[in-house]
Amino acid sequence: MSRNIEIDTADGRIDAHVFTPAQAHRPLPAVIMLTDIGGLRPCYHEKAQIVADAGYAVLMPNIYYRDAQGAVVPEGKSFRDEDVRPTLFDYAAHLTPHAQRRDFQAWIDAIDAQPEFDSAAIGVVGYCMTGAFALRMAAWQPERIAAAAGFHSANLAKADDPDSPVHELDSIRAQVYLGHADGDTLLPPEQIARVDEALAKAGVHFCTELYKGAGHGYTAKDAPVYDAQADARHYRRLLTLFEEALQPRATG
C-alpha cells in the first residue's frame, strides 16, 4: 500500500512516497528509507513495502528533487551505463551537508504532518551514499531519530574529508547498525575501523557487520552484484533494529 505526497521546502517541492501495510488502522512507527545513488525505482519501492509490511509507515523521499521528479534512471538503464552515471554524479554533488540538513528537517516535518505516522521515534536507513545521510540525520536530530542503519555504505570516514560523518557522531542517541560489503573500495577496512572507534568513543549503542563475499550494492535487485542471501540477512538485521529501537517507544 503506497501513496504519493509532496513536501514543500525552501529548495523546491519534494516528491515522496508513503508505504504502509494493508489494513493499517492506526499510526505506525515511522521509518525514512533513502535510496542509493540510483534514486527512486522499483527495487526501492519493493524494499519500502517489505519494511512497511513488518508494521511500519515508511517515507521514501526523492533525494534528487532539486533536479528531477520521479525516477532519474531511464527504464532499461542503470547507474553503470556511461550515459547515466555523469547525471547521477551531478545530482549527487548538489546534496551537500547543508542541503541534507534542510532536507532532514523537511522529512521530519512531513512525518509529523501525515496521519500514517507515529513520530514518537523515527528510524532512518540509507544505502550506498545515503548510509552517510542516515548517520548525519541521527547526529543532527538526536531527539527524533531512535534508529539509524546503513548498508553497503560509502565514504563514511575518508581521512581527507572534513565533512565526513565520522566527525559528527558524538551527539547520536539512536541505536545504530551498519552492514558493510566485503572488500568494498568505497568503504575499506581503515574507514570501517574509524567509524567503529568514533561510535564507541561516543558511547553509541551500535553494531557493525561485514557481509562476507557480498559486494557493494548487494541489496539492489537491479544490480549485477545483487546477493539474495545477503539481502535477506539485511532485512533481518534492519527489522530487528527497528523492533528494538522503535516498537517499544511506539507501544510503551
C-alpha positions as CSV (number, residue, x, y, z in Angstrom):
1,M,0.0,0.0,0.0
2,S,1.5,3.3,-1.0
3,R,0.5,6.9,-1.8
4,N,2.4,9.9,-3.2
5,I,2.8,13.1,-1.2
6,E,4.6,16.4,-1.9
7,I,6.7,18.2,0.7
8,D,7.2,21.9,0.2
9,T,10.7,23.2,1.1
10,A,12.7,26.4,0.5
11,D,14.7,24.4,-2.1
12,G,11.7,23.1,-4.0
13,R,8.9,20.5,-3.8
14,I,10.0,17.0,-2.7
15,D,8.0,14.2,-4.4
16,A,7.8,11.3,-1.9
17,H,6.0,8.1,-1.3
18,V,4.4,6.8,1.9
19,F,4.2,3.0,2.3
20,T,2.0,1.2,4.9
21,P,0.8,-2.4,5.4
22,A,-2.6,-3.4,4.1
23,Q,-5.2,-3.0,6.7
24,A,-3.3,-0.5,8.8
25,H,-5.8,1.0,11.2
26,R,-3.6,3.2,13.4
27,P,-0.5,5.4,13.2
28,L,2.6,3.2,12.9
29,P,6.2,3.7,13.9
30,A,7.9,6.0,11.4
31,V,10.8,5.0,9.1
32,I,12.6,7.1,6.5
33,M,14.1,5.0,3.7
34,L,16.7,6.6,1.4
35,T,17.7,5.3,-2.0
36,D,21.2,4.7,-3.2
37,I,22.7,6.9,-5.9
38,G,20.3,5.4,-8.5
39,G,17.3,7.2,-6.9
40,L,13.7,6.2,-6.9
41,R,13.0,3.0,-8.8
42,P,11.0,-0.3,-8.5
43,C,13.5,-2.2,-6.4
44,Y,13.4,0.5,-3.7
45,H,9.7,0.6,-3.8
46,E,9.8,-3.1,-3.0
47,K,12.2,-2.5,-0.2
48,A,10.0,0.1,1.4
49,Q,6.9,-2.1,1.1
50,I,8.7,-5.1,2.8
51,V,9.6,-2.9,5.7
52,A,6.1,-1.4,5.9
53,D,4.6,-4.9,5.9
54,A,6.5,-5.6,9.1
55,G,4.4,-3.0,10.8
56,Y,5.8,0.5,9.9
57,A,4.9,3.6,8.0
58,V,7.7,4.3,5.5
59,L,8.6,7.6,3.9
60,M,10.7,7.4,0.8
61,P,11.6,10.9,-0.5
62,N,13.2,11.7,-3.8
63,I,16.6,12.8,-2.8
64,Y,17.1,14.4,-6.2
65,Y,14.0,16.6,-6.2
66,R,16.1,19.8,-6.8
67,D,17.0,18.4,-10.3
68,A,14.3,16.0,-11.3
69,Q,10.9,14.5,-10.2
70,G,10.3,10.7,-10.0
71,A,12.8,8.2,-11.4
72,V,16.0,9.6,-12.8
73,V,17.4,6.5,-14.4
74,P,15.6,5.7,-17.6
75,E,13.8,2.3,-17.8
76,G,16.3,-0.3,-19.0
77,K,19.3,1.7,-17.9
78,S,21.3,1.6,-14.8
79,F,23.9,3.5,-12.8
80,R,26.6,1.6,-14.6
81,D,25.7,2.9,-18.0
82,E,28.2,5.6,-19.3
83,D,25.3,7.8,-20.4
84,V,23.6,7.7,-17.0
85,R,26.4,7.9,-14.5
86,P,27.5,11.5,-15.1
87,T,24.0,12.8,-14.5
88,L,23.7,10.9,-11.2
89,F,27.1,12.2,-10.0
90,D,26.0,15.7,-11.0
91,Y,22.7,15.4,-9.0
92,A,24.5,13.8,-6.0
93,A,27.0,16.7,-5.9
94,H,24.1,19.0,-5.0
95,L,23.4,17.0,-1.9
96,T,25.9,18.9,0.3
97,P,25.8,18.6,4.1
98,H,24.0,21.9,4.2
99,A,21.4,20.7,1.7
100,Q,21.0,17.5,3.7
101,R,20.3,19.4,6.9
102,R,17.5,21.2,5.3
103,D,16.1,18.1,3.8
104,F,16.2,16.2,7.1
105,Q,14.1,18.7,8.7
106,A,11.6,18.7,5.8
107,W,11.3,14.9,6.0
108,I,10.6,15.1,9.8
109,D,8.1,17.9,9.3
110,A,6.3,15.7,6.7
111,I,6.2,12.7,9.1
112,D,4.7,14.9,11.8
113,A,2.0,16.1,9.4
114,Q,0.9,12.8,7.9
115,P,-1.7,10.6,9.6
116,E,0.1,7.3,8.9
117,F,3.0,8.0,11.2
118,D,3.5,7.7,14.9
119,S,6.5,10.0,15.1
120,A,7.4,9.4,18.8
121,A,10.5,7.7,17.5
122,I,11.8,7.7,13.9
123,G,14.1,5.2,12.1
124,V,16.2,6.0,9.1
125,V,18.0,3.7,6.7
126,G,20.4,4.6,3.9
127,Y,22.2,2.6,1.2
128,C,25.5,3.3,-0.6
129,M,26.0,7.1,-0.4
130,T,22.9,7.6,1.8
131,G,24.4,5.5,4.6
132,A,26.2,8.7,5.5
133,F,23.0,10.6,5.4
134,A,21.4,8.2,7.9
135,L,24.3,8.8,10.3
136,R,24.2,12.5,9.9
137,M,20.5,12.6,10.4
138,A,20.9,10.7,13.7
139,A,23.6,13.1,14.8
140,W,21.8,16.2,13.8
141,Q,18.3,15.2,15.0
142,P,19.2,13.2,18.2
143,E,15.8,14.0,19.8
144,R,13.9,12.5,16.9
145,I,16.0,9.7,15.4
146,A,15.9,6.5,17.5
147,A,17.4,4.0,15.0
148,A,19.8,4.6,12.1
149,A,21.1,1.9,9.6
150,G,23.4,1.9,6.6
151,F,24.0,-0.9,4.2
152,H,27.0,-1.1,1.7
153,S,27.6,2.5,2.8
154,A,30.2,4.7,1.1
155,N,32.8,7.1,2.3
156,L,31.8,7.3,6.0
157,A,35.3,8.1,7.2
158,K,37.6,9.4,4.5
159,A,40.7,10.7,6.2
160,D,41.0,13.8,4.0
161,D,37.2,14.8,4.1
162,P,36.4,17.4,6.7
163,D,32.7,16.8,6.0
164,S,32.8,13.1,6.7
165,P,30.1,11.9,9.0
166,V,32.7,10.2,11.2
167,H,33.4,13.7,12.7
168,E,29.8,14.2,13.9
169,L,28.9,11.0,15.7
170,D,29.2,12.3,19.3
171,S,25.6,13.5,19.5
172,I,24.0,10.3,18.3
173,R,21.5,8.9,20.7
174,A,20.0,6.4,18.3
175,Q,20.7,2.7,18.1
176,V,22.9,2.1,15.0
177,Y,23.5,-0.8,12.7
178,L,26.0,-0.9,9.8
179,G,26.1,-3.8,7.3
180,H,29.3,-3.5,5.2
181,A,30.1,-5.0,1.9
182,D,33.1,-7.3,1.8
183,G,36.1,-5.8,0.0
184,D,34.3,-2.5,-0.7
185,T,36.6,0.0,-2.2
186,L,34.2,2.8,-1.2
187,L,34.5,1.8,2.5
188,P,37.8,0.0,3.0
189,P,38.7,-1.6,6.4
190,E,40.5,1.5,7.6
191,Q,37.3,3.6,7.2
192,I,35.2,0.9,9.0
193,A,37.7,1.0,11.9
194,R,37.5,4.7,12.2
195,V,33.7,4.7,12.3
196,D,33.7,1.9,14.9
197,E,36.2,3.8,17.0
198,A,34.2,7.0,16.8
199,L,30.9,5.3,17.7
200,A,32.5,3.5,20.6
201,K,34.1,6.7,21.9
202,A,30.7,8.4,21.7
203,G,29.0,5.7,23.7
204,V,26.6,4.9,20.9
205,H,24.7,1.6,21.1
206,F,25.9,0.2,17.7
207,C,26.6,-3.0,15.8
208,T,28.7,-3.3,12.6
209,E,28.9,-6.4,10.5
210,L,30.9,-7.4,7.4
211,Y,28.9,-9.3,4.9
212,K,31.5,-11.8,3.7
213,G,31.5,-12.3,0.0
214,A,28.9,-9.6,-0.7
215,G,29.9,-6.7,-2.9
216,H,29.0,-3.1,-2.9
217,G,25.3,-2.8,-3.7
218,Y,24.4,-6.3,-2.5
219,T,20.8,-5.3,-1.6
220,A,19.9,-3.8,-5.0
221,K,17.9,-6.3,-7.1
222,D,18.6,-4.4,-10.3
223,A,22.4,-4.6,-9.8
224,P,24.7,-7.4,-11.1
225,V,26.2,-7.6,-7.6
226,Y,22.9,-8.4,-6.0
227,D,23.2,-11.1,-3.4
228,A,20.0,-12.7,-2.3
229,Q,21.4,-14.3,0.8
230,A,23.0,-11.0,1.9
231,D,19.8,-9.1,1.1
232,A,17.7,-11.5,3.2
233,R,20.2,-11.0,6.1
234,H,19.9,-7.2,5.7
235,Y,16.2,-7.3,6.2
236,R,16.5,-9.5,9.3
237,R,19.1,-7.1,10.8
238,L,17.1,-4.0,9.8
239,L,13.8,-5.2,11.2
240,T,15.5,-6.4,14.4
241,L,16.9,-2.9,14.8
242,F,13.5,-1.2,14.3
243,E,11.8,-3.7,16.6
244,E,14.3,-2.9,19.4
245,A,14.5,0.8,18.9
246,L,11.1,1.9,17.6
247,Q,8.4,-0.5,18.7
248,P,8.9,-0.2,22.5
249,R,8.6,3.6,22.3
250,A,5.6,3.5,20.0
251,T,3.7,1.0,22.1
252,G,5.0,1.5,25.6
